[in-house]
Amino acid sequence: MRLNKDSLLQAKEYAFLLLKFRLRSEQELHSRLKRKKFSEEVIGQAIAFLKEKNFIDDNYFAKSWIDARLKRPLGLARIKQELRIKGVGKAIIDNQIDEVRKDYSEIDIVNKLAQDKMKRLKGIEPKKAKQRLYAYLLRRGFSVDVVLEVLANLLRPGLDTVGKTGS
């Protein structure tokens, strides 16, 4: 029994060390403790303790993660994927994303990003610039429909500034 208490204490200390650097999901902590070769019993006890004391909460983790990633800015599809990778449950992800959608305008964000990126793509052939911009916005997790709409508006004939070297 003594060994179990020592292991539990070590697991808690390691979890606190990880949480000192950033919030973690329950699944992330579980994986990290498992990687350190703690037994499932010890991991379960450590995680139960952390949850009871509100050191880990997947709802709060998801909300914080979404807020931080929106500041980059990233699209909701990419943020959802990241949260799934972190082991957050689908219901929690969907709930938190629904909350964010109330005040979220993807088209405005994509439009601003596209305009900023276009300034850096001056001097590049228009077709290549459009391809780069399209790929850039999709990698950031924005929906294809919104990206295409913004690109169509941004690159309409007469508004196409890509490829022009003089201002």
Secondary structure, 3 states (H helix, E strand, C coil): CHHHHHHHHHHHHHHHHHHHHCCCCHHHHHHHHHHCCCCHHHHHHHHHHHHHCCCCCHHHHHHHHHHHHHCCCCCHHHHHHHHHHCCCCHHHHHHHHHHHHCCCCHHHHHHHHHHHHHHHCCCCCHHHHHHHHHHHHHHCCCCHHHHHHHHHHHCCCCCCCCCCCCC
